[in-house]
Amino acid sequence: RRGAAIGVTASGRTLSGYAATFNDPTAIGGFTERIAPGAFTRSLASGRDVLALLDHRADVLLGRTRSGSLKLSEDAKGLRFELSVPDTQAGRDVIALAERGDLGGCSFGFTVPKGGDAWDGDRRELRSVELHEVSIVQAHPAYEGTEVALRNRPRELQMFILNPRKAWLETV
């Protein structure tokens, strides 16, 4: 049985799709952001262990690169993933929602290293990010019409946070 939800495809116990797409501007927290091609290259090459979560919840682990249950790659469209979903209650729920077409899309959690982004007025371009996790999102992604949802704190809050290069993740 196969099903899809905004770029997430279920085939048996495997979900695949894009956790992020390139050059797709969106308004987030009072500014516009887009992801530049190649933004994940360094992070993927580092071999760091990236988690697959449900709604950015660390207590709902669906897979990880270290075990091979999550495979990530970057192509001309964006950050592609393939996830072998576990036979857990959360995994069964995700598969059922994907088969019905009820999932909202995908997201990712990251930090921005020095020089990894560029601002032009109220427009931000992500050029290089340190990827920590990708999430299956049950509600709505921030980037309408794509399968990615980014959550960054509004710029006006940055002065109150010691490390303004960390991404702020928020589930919808």
Secondary structure by P-SEA (a helix, b strand, c coil): cccccccccccccccccccccccbbbbcccbbbbbccccaaaaaaaccbbbbbccccccccccccccccbbbbbccccccccccccccaaaaaaaaaaaacccccccbbbbbccccccccccbbbbcccccccccccccccccccccbbbbbcccccccccccccbbbbbcc
